[in-house]
Amino acid sequence: MRSAVLQRVELLFRQSRFSEARELLQQHLADYPDDAQAQFYMASTFLQLGEKKKARQLSEMLLSKEPDAFHILALAVEVEMADENYERAENVADELVAKYPQYAESYVKLAAVKLAQRNYDRAMDAARLALEIDPENVDALNLKILVGGLLGDPSTKQSIEEALHLDPESASTIANQGMQLLREGKVKESLERIKYALSLDPTNEMARYAMMQSLKARFWPYRMFLKFAEFSARLSGQASWAVIIGAYVLYQVINNLANKYEALAPYLTPLVWLIGGLFLLTWILDPLMNLYLLSNPYGRLLLDEDSKKMAQFCGLSFGMGLLGFALHFALQTPPFLLLGILGILLMIPLGTFLKPSGKKNRQLMTYFTIGIVASGLLGILFGIGLLQWAALIGLFAYQWVINGILIKENSRVF
């Protein structure tokens, strides 16, 4: 009876039916409360259902009883990863490798941790070590594909073929294939493969992410933005700052030349506007595309709550900007022109203030955004020039502050 129940749980796990697995395990543990294997499955179920506190409590209890058990150490890595305690996760993964160097899965766990830490080189090394032990380990191949895609590794396509040969119905592999097709500009083929991945496993995070990117990549500007985002992901923090500062200095140089030399102005001024527009697009294109997904019944399901909020705020700001410009051209009233400009510029903070992953950083950028919005609107409403300038300076400072936060949180680690 016990064996049959756990076999049923394993089947439910393979089908991603974790709510049903939980009910079955609860019934089983009511009769066999000391069944360690069932407790392990229950901890894994809690983790899959997002009940991280319960998963941690149960996994820590299991670890106290069997501190050297491979499957429990592996679960502990996943628990720490879920809580974004990457340093602790790395320590447990290192312990796993030290105790079980003969298991490919030990290196798979380490590779996953290093990927989360954005240390792509060490993640690739760990995935390759796993494949040396077990060349047919699909999880290791998928990690190698994922990291290789981010780094532009030319062997990625071959790795995809190998993984599909081993398991042609792997949702993760098919989603990785979809992302690779997207990088190659094959949006239609990418969507077809990702749809198939989601039909196999609707809960697969990689497939959901790939579908979201593919839907937005139907638009050429977003495809260019995605290429730039992947290029940026390969840079260290210092290199990212070098690109940002270099682009800003170039903009200022061209702008000054256009103002100083009238003969060059007809050629340089459009370039200044183009660079300025590209700067603005790098901030607002993603939330605008998320706003597009909100209008799609299926696309709406792919967005998390923070992305939905930023998209909605960005849409409201964009609408306010268009309304301000329309009223200005209709009535020739300067305050409406300022409202139009403010509406477009406010898309920068309103479309990005929830992007930081750290709680304190989110709070900082939320208060920063509220201050900019309030000073800008009040300044225009009551004609207070000081508040208008405060909003403008705040917008300028906001970009540098959030760039610093996002670079620190997301830049590549070597």
Stockholm file with secondary structure:
# STOCKHOLM 1.0

chainA/1-414         MRSAVLQRVELLFRQSRFSEARELLQQHLADYPDDAQAQFYMASTFLQLGEKKKARQLSEMLLSKEPDAFHILALAVEVEMADENYERAENVADELVAKYPQYAESYVKLAAVKLAQRNYDRAMDAARLALEIDPENVDALNLKILVGGLLGDPSTKQSIEEALHLDPESASTIANQGMQLLREGKVKESLERIKYALSLDPTNEMARYAMMQSLKARFWPYRMFLKFAEFSARLSGQASWAVIIGAYVLYQVINNLANKYEALAPYLTPLVWLIGGLFLLTWILDPLMNLYLLSNPYGRLLLDEDSKKMAQFCGLSFGMGLLGFALHFALQTPPFLLLGILGILLMIPLGTFLKPSGKKNRQLMTYFTIGIVASGLLGILFGIGLLQWAALIGLFAYQWVINGILIKENSRVF
#=GR chainA/1-414 SS CHHHHHHHHHHHHHTTCHHHHHHHHHHHHHHCTTCHHHHHHHHHHHHHTTCHHHHHHHHHHHHHHCTTCHHHHHHHHHHHHHTTCHHHHHHHHHHHHHHCTTCHHHHHHHHHHHHHTTCHHHHHHHHHHHHHHCTTCHHHHHHHHHHHHHHTCTTHHHHHHHHHHHCTTCHHHHHHHHHHHHHTTCHHHHHHHHHHHHHHCTTCHHHHHHHHHHHHTTSHHHHHHHHHHHHHHTSBHHHHHHHHHHHHHHHHHHHHHHHHCTTTHHHHHHHHHHHHHHHHHHHHHHHHHHHHHHTSHHHHTTSCHHHHHHHHHHHHHHHHHHHHHHHHHHHCCHHHHHHHHHHHHTHHHHTTTTCCCSHHHHHHHHHHHHHHHHHHHHHHHHTCHHHHHHHHHHHHHHHHHHHHHHHHHHSBCC
#=GC SS_cons         CHHHHHHHHHHHHHTTCHHHHHHHHHHHHHHCTTCHHHHHHHHHHHHHTTCHHHHHHHHHHHHHHCTTCHHHHHHHHHHHHHTTCHHHHHHHHHHHHHHCTTCHHHHHHHHHHHHHTTCHHHHHHHHHHHHHHCTTCHHHHHHHHHHHHHHTCTTHHHHHHHHHHHCTTCHHHHHHHHHHHHHTTCHHHHHHHHHHHHHHCTTCHHHHHHHHHHHHTTSHHHHHHHHHHHHHHTSBHHHHHHHHHHHHHHHHHHHHHHHHCTTTHHHHHHHHHHHHHHHHHHHHHHHHHHHHHHTSHHHHTTSCHHHHHHHHHHHHHHHHHHHHHHHHHHHCCHHHHHHHHHHHHTHHHHTTTTCCCSHHHHHHHHHHHHHHHHHHHHHHHHTCHHHHHHHHHHHHHHHHHHHHHHHHHHSBCC
//
